[in-house]
Amino acid sequence: MKNKTAEIVDYICETKADLVAVTEHWLTVSDSACRTELCPNGYKIVDHVRSDRRGGGTGLIFREAFDVKKVEAGVSDGNSYEFSEWLIKWSSHNLRIVIIYRPPYSVNHRVSFSVFLSEFPK
């Protein structure tokens, strides 16, 4: 997302999106300037960074009118996917969103798709 902030902001403004879920955002704890650039006027971002290696991460860009709280976030027991769960409140409505990212099999992530399928229903 760091090299695509203008495109993301354009997309949000053109579509007038209320919520935009993102995966593999590659943000770190210290990327506050990038988080600011990603949010058009009237929007905020919340996210969960991957702390054990580069890449990954999940997040949610949303209208300021919504009250968004992180419920839970982390990595599955077998390390086959990462997730973040958010509770969104506005007016008298509640919405729960779970954002999931499954890294592809690679030299650094030797976890097969079958592991993901066995873990995910849990």
N, C-alpha and C positions, 0 to 999 in steps of 0.2 A: 504494500500500500504506500510505502514511502515515496516511490517514484510515480505514483498514479493519483496523487491527492486531487489535482485539478479535474481529472476525468471522473473521479468519484463524486466530488462536489457538483460537477455539471450534471451527472446522472441524478443525484438526489434532488437538485433544483428543477430539472426538467420533468421528472416523474412526480414531484411533490410527495415523495415517499414518506410514510410515517415511521417505518422501521426498516433498517437495512442490516441484515445479518452478514457477518464476514468470517471467513476461515482463512487460516494460513496468512495472517496479516503481517507477520514478521516484526511486529513492534516489540520493543523492550520496555522495561520500567522507566528508562530515562528518555523515551521518545515523546515527551509532552508537547514539544513544538509541532511535531507531525500530527498528534491527536487534535491540536487546535486547528491546524490547516484542513483536516478532514471534515470539520463541522461547519456547514453554512450557518448563517445567522438563524437562531431559533432551534439549533440542534446541539446534542451532546453525544459523547461516546463513552461507553463502558467496555472493558475488555478483560480478558484473562490471558496473560503472556505465558509462553513456554519458558520455564527457567532452566531446564536441564540441557538444552541445546538450541542451536539457531533455528529460525523458521517457526512455523506453526503459529499457534495462538488463535483465539476466537474473540469476536467482539460484536457489539451492537451499536449502531448509530441511530438515534431516535430524536423525535421532536421533544423540545423542552417541556411541553405540556404533560408529558408522561412522567410518572414516578417509577423509576426502574431500580430494582434491587437484585443483587446477585444472590441466588439461592445456594448454588454449589458449582464447583468447577474443579477440573483435574484431569487425570489420565486413568484409563481403565486399568484393572489389575494386571492384565497381560500386556499392557502398553500398546494395544492395537488401535486405540483411538483416544482423542482428547475431546473434552466437552465443556460447555458452560451452560448453566441453567439460570434463567432470568424471570423474575416476576414483574409484570408491567401493569400498573394501575393508572386508570384515568376515569374521571367521573365516577360512575358506579360499576365500572367494568374491571375485570381482572383477566389477564392473559399470561400464560406460562409458556415460555419459549425455551427449547433446548437446541443448542447449536453444536453440531458434531463435526469433527474433522478426523478423517482416517488417513494418516500419512501413507504414501505408496511404499511398497516393498523396495528396499534399497540396501546398499552395503551398511549404512548407518541405522537402518530400521528393518531388521530381518524378522518381521512379523507378517505372517501370511494372512490372506483374506479369510481363510477358514477359521483362524483364531478370532478375527473380528466377528464373524458370524456366530461363533460359539459364545463370545462375551456379550455381544450387544443385547440379547434379550434379557440379560440379568439386570 
